Amino acid sequence: MPQLDTSTWTITITSMTLTLLILFQLKFSKFPYPLIPTYKIMNPLKQDNPWEKKWTKTYLPLSLPPQ
């Protein structure tokens, strides 16, 4: 049974990695990045909760004064 020749694998993997690196560098260099980042002003959302409209208090049995 013939043995698999792996002598060219190193150069193949190296050249493939180098090619991918160059392609990614070219792709990212063409992406238009903003020069000065700006902040977007966000207004906080006010949610109307039913417990904010009226005064409520929870009385626990242990928090009541002794009688």
For each residue, the residues with C-beta under 8 A, 3 or more apart:
1:
2:
3:
4:
5: 8
6: 9
7: 10
8: 5 11 12
9: 6 12 13
10: 7 13 14
11: 8 14 15
12: 8 9 15 16
13: 9 10 16 17
14: 10 11 17 18
15: 11 12 18 19
16: 12 13 19 20
17: 13 14 20 21
18: 14 15 21 22
19: 15 16 22 23
20: 16 17 23 24
21: 17 18 24 25
22: 18 19 25 26
23: 19 20 26 27
24: 20 21 27 28
25: 21 22 28 29
26: 22 23 29 30
27: 23 24 30 31
28: 24 25 31
29: 25 26
30: 26 27
31: 27 28
32:
33:
34: 37 38
35:
36:
37: 34
38: 34
39:
40:
41:
42:
43:
44:
45:
46:
47:
48: 52 53
49: 52 53
50: 53 54
51: 54 56
52: 48 49
53: 48 49 50
54: 50 51
55:
56: 51
57:
58:
59: 63 64
60: 63 64
61: 64
62:
63: 59 60
64: 59 60 61 67
65:
66:
67: 64
